Amino acid sequence: MDWEHGVVRPVPLDRLGQRYRRYRLADPLAEEAMAGSLRRWGQLSPVVACVRGDGLELLDGFKRLAAARQVAGSTSLSVRVVELDEPLAKAAILGLNRGQRAARELEEAWVVQGLVRDDGLTQVEAAHLLGQHKSWVCRRLALLERLSEAVVEDLRLGLLGPALARQLVRLPAGNQEAVLALTRRASLTAQEVGGVIDLLRGASPEQAAFVLAKPREALRQVNGVPTALRDPRLSRAGNWLVKHLTQAADVLTRLEQWLVSPGERELADRDRRIVEPVLVQLGDQASRVAERVLGPAVLREGRRP
């Protein structure tokens, strides 16, 4: 087929290849919603593909392709064709989604791994191509290459979140599955898992056995290692709110300590003028949150819960 860069034309569904589909996570619910949209409104924007050999390979529009196959009578999609080499094609998979749903961390990791391991780019080159810092590339590579195969598969299936995966990266691959099993058995948070991993690193076999058997008790016995708050009196939403309010209070406490510590009070008048609107906005947001949680009557009376 003779394609011109940037041209949009209808292409039969069976002529659209999906070799780059491996860099995106499946989302069946979104595909069903997209199928409903196609039935009501038709295709609102073209998918994007690049030429590979005698055919086209999708770069963006995998949900629309899956949805179109669910719609009776749908035989083609409008396609915008772009001319890109392999590294640019992988970068486009992320770039084309920046204005829509942000790419998930695992998808970014797959693309980075493809650029570095398959296309031979250095980490610096990959970072430049993707508009990121080298440390960002290092973190994405570690998310895949320092995890055990079983953990990566759970990550791919959505059974494991990136926050927990980043904690498991700190362990040898052989120990990650045991800690993951413990996390699920004891319903540990990512913060608690981080504390458990701190305890396991360098622990004796006896100490490691105790930590794995009684993780929260081990965390309580170590000074300076916070445990997650789970108040049985609170609902799930209440516990979520308390957790984040506590984190915000911790940040403000650290800021206050920084401001009163010796040698750290060299704020100039210009600094204060620039910071003032940020502080005012922060105070306004805190007031709005308090009003939504406690109600305006409580705030007006100055009562404390």
C-alpha positions, 0 to 999 in steps of 0.5 A: 500500500502506498501511504503518504505521511499524515494522510487519513483514510479508512482501513479495513480492521483486519489490515491493522496490525497490533505488534505495539499492543504489548506496550499497553495494558488491556482495559476491557471496561474501557473497550466496552464503553468505547464500543457504546460510543462508536454505536452512538456517535461513530468514530470521532477521531482517527487512530494512528498507525505507522507503515511496517513492511506492506501493512500498518501497525497501530500506535494509538487506538487499540481500544477503538480497534477492539471496540470496533470489532464488537460493533455489528457492521463495523468493517473499517476505521479512519487511520492517520499514517505517520512515518516513524522509525522504531524508537520514535514509534515507541516514543509516540505510544506514550506521546500520543496519550499525553492529552488523554489518559496518562500512560500507566507506569508499567506501560512507560516501563515497557516502552523504556525497556524496548528502547534500551534493550531492543533498539539499543539506545542508551538510558540518556538517549531514551530519556532525551527521546521521551522528554524525561530525566535519566533517573526516570528511565532508571526507575522504569527499567528497575520496575521490570528488570529487578523484579521476579517474573512472577511479580512482573506478571502480577503487575501486568495483570493489575494484581499489583500496583506500581507503589508496591512494586517499587518497594519490592525492587529493593529486595533480591528477586528470590525474596520478592514473592515471599514478601508479596504473599505476606503483603496480601496475607496481612493486608499491608500498605506500601508504607508498611511493606517499605518498613518490612523491607528495611527490617529484612535487609541485613537481618539474621535468619531468626530476625527475618523469620520474626518479621515475616511472621509478625510484620506489624509487631516487628514494625512497632518494636523499631523506633522511627518506623511508622505503621499505617493507621487503621481505625476500626471505628472509621469507614474505609473512606474515613480511614483514607481521609485520616491517612492523607490528613496525617501525611499533610500534617507531617509535611507541615511539621517538617516545614515548621521545623525547617523554618526554625532550625539554625541556619535555615532562616535566610528567607528574603523579603522577596521570597516572602512576597512570592510565597505569600499567595501560595500560603494563602491558597493553602489556607483556603484549601484547608478551610474548604476541606474542613468545611466539607468534612465538618460542616460550616456550622462546626467551623463557625462555632469554633467547635472541635470534634 
